[in-house]
């Protein structure tokens, strides 16, 4: 509480970074499940990487659709067909 009173803006910046991070983790858990199914360390790393990749692709696709860019929408449709 002392940090909040003495340096409010710095405290709030750090708080919002943590909040965004936690909401991103929650979105991933809702979309891809709560656990990692792999046990080998290399496969765990690969699974975590692919979850982050899909999260970024879905986020980018959502922003693209909101901007109504036909070229980007077509690009994402082709990308999704590949996977």
N, C-alpha and C positions, 0 to 999 in steps of 0.2 A: 504494500500500500504506500510505503514511503517513496518508492520509485515513481509511482503514479502521480503523487502530489508534487514531487520535486521536478520531474521531467516528463510531463504529460504526453507531449507529442512523440517523443522517442518510444515511450511505453506503448502508445497506441499503434505506432508503426509496427513494432514487434508483435503485438497482439494480433493485428490484422494478417500479418504473414503467417502466423500459426493457424489462424482461423481458415485462411484459404487452403493451406496445406491439409488440414484435417478434413475439410469438405471435399477436397480432391480424393483423399484416401477413402472416404465414405462412399463417394460415387463409384470408385473402382470396386470396392467390396460389394456394392449392390449389383453392379453389372457382371462381375466376373467371379463372384463367390468369396467366401470368407477365408478360405484356406489355400495353401499351396499343396498340390497333390504330389509333387515330386519329393524325393528324399536325397538324391545325389546332389552335391553342391553345385555342379555345373548345370544340371537341369533346373535347379531352383533359380539360379541366376538367369537362365534363359526364359523361364516362365515369368519372372518378375519383369524382365526386359520387354517381353511381348505384351504384358498387361499395360506397361507404361506407353508402349508404342500405340496400342489400340486406344488408350485414353486420349493421347494426343491427336490421333486421327479423328476420333469422334468429336473432340472439341473443335478441331479445325473445320470439320465438315459442318458442324452446327453453326459456327460463325459464318461460314461460306453461304450456307442456305439462307441465313438471315440477311446476308448482303445481296442475295439474288444474283449472283454471278453465274451465268449459264455455263461458261467454260469450266469453272471450278466444280460445279455440280456434276457435269459430265465426267470430269477427271476422277472425282471420288466414286462415281458409279462404276467406272472401269476398274478402279483400285479394289473396290469391294468384290467385284466379280472374280478377280484374281485370287483373293483369299477365300 
